[in-house]
Amino acid sequence: MTFTQKKIYYFEKPGEENTLDAARFAIERAKELRIKTIVVASTSGKTAQIFFDMMNGSGLGLVVVTHVVGFIKPGEWEFSEEIADRLQKQGVRLVTTTHALSGLERALSRSQKVGGGSRTEAIAEALRRTIAVGLKVAVECVLMAADMGEIAINEEVIAVGGTAKGADTVCVIRPAHTASFFDLQVREIVAMPRDR
């Protein structure tokens, strides 16, 4: 039996101040494992730009998953169109689609007529509360990217999420499509905040 000891990095607190270190840890682990793609969540584009700048010349592919249009305000996309244009011209793949761990389910749970929690939101809440908000985000981004055909489901990726702003959680995931959620595997946690 072979065991590989890998250090897990712990941030004292969650938040965007961890973004540069999260990017460094993600790139380092991708190179160690010969993983080709990093999937990162980015709401405004700031985190995506940081990862792109740090990955430049590394040979790694970057997939950026954004909030869906209308997440905060109907018809509006929070991601900077200037950053989106610049990143896409550099070969970065952007994914903007319905959130895998909420989507239509959130409409039902928020409804005064239907009300109540959903099984999908229970899964999201379990990931969010028992491990880290960033892990829930990372898992959801991988599902969304797989569903959009931007990553292969037979190759591990480095997935990066965060708590509110920036990046503070880095993990290694074997992807799956949303319809095959229980085939997804979080294989390593590379970095996460201790205080959630």
Beta strands, then each sheet from edge to edge (+ up, - down):
strand 1: 9-11
strand 2: 37-41
strand 3: 61-65
strand 4: 93-95
strand 5: 157-161
strand 6: 169-174
strand 7: 185-193
sheet 1: 1+ 7+ 6- 5+ 2+ 3+ 4+
end
